[in-house]
Amino acid sequence: MNTRAQQKQQYSNNKLAKRLQRNTGQAISDFNMIGAGDRVMVCLSGGKDSFTMLDILLELRLDRC
């Protein structure tokens, strides 16, 4: 079973993930970075930020399908 502290941490993590996805999607839209039918190539350096960006872009793609 999850303790109260674990539930609070999970909630906080989910909130952060949703905020990052929303802000990334908004920036893509505001600056017309990706249009309908565009193909996107993501290069990874292996760092946390690269994997985070890849994960966000994959989630955004799944949300749009």
C-alpha positions as CSV (number, residue, x, y, z in Angstrom):
1,M,0.0,0.0,0.0
2,N,1.0,3.6,-0.6
3,T,1.7,5.7,2.3
4,R,0.5,9.3,2.4
5,A,4.0,10.6,1.7
6,Q,4.3,8.3,-1.4
7,Q,0.9,9.4,-2.7
8,K,1.8,13.1,-2.2
9,Q,5.1,12.5,-4.1
10,Q,3.3,10.7,-6.9
11,Y,0.8,13.6,-7.2
12,S,3.6,16.1,-7.3
13,N,5.4,14.1,-10.0
14,N,2.3,13.9,-12.1
15,K,1.6,17.6,-11.7
16,L,5.1,18.4,-12.9
17,A,4.8,16.1,-15.9
18,K,1.5,17.6,-17.0
19,R,2.9,21.2,-16.6
20,L,5.9,20.4,-18.7
21,Q,3.8,18.8,-21.4
22,R,1.4,21.7,-21.4
23,N,4.1,24.3,-21.6
24,T,6.0,22.4,-24.3
25,G,2.9,22.0,-26.3
26,Q,2.0,25.7,-25.9
27,A,5.5,26.8,-27.0
28,I,5.3,24.5,-30.1
29,S,1.9,26.0,-31.0
30,D,2.8,29.6,-30.2
31,F,6.0,29.6,-32.4
32,N,4.7,27.2,-35.1
33,M,7.6,24.9,-34.5
34,I,5.8,21.8,-35.7
35,G,3.1,21.8,-38.4
36,A,0.6,19.1,-39.5
37,G,2.4,16.4,-41.4
38,D,5.9,17.4,-40.2
39,R,8.3,14.8,-39.2
40,V,10.5,15.4,-36.2
41,M,13.9,14.0,-35.5
42,V,15.1,14.0,-31.9
43,C,18.8,13.7,-31.1
44,L,19.7,12.4,-27.7
45,S,22.9,13.3,-25.8
46,G,22.0,10.8,-23.1
47,G,21.3,13.4,-20.5
48,K,18.2,13.8,-18.4
49,D,17.0,16.8,-20.3
50,S,17.2,14.9,-23.7
51,F,15.2,11.9,-22.4
52,T,12.7,14.3,-20.8
53,M,12.2,16.1,-24.1
54,L,11.8,12.9,-26.0
55,D,9.2,11.6,-23.5
56,I,7.3,14.9,-23.7
57,L,7.3,14.8,-27.5
58,L,6.1,11.2,-27.5
59,E,3.3,12.0,-25.1
60,L,2.2,15.0,-27.1
61,R,2.2,12.9,-30.3
62,L,0.0,10.3,-28.6
63,D,-2.4,13.0,-27.3
64,R,-2.8,14.4,-30.9
65,C,-3.5,11.0,-32.6
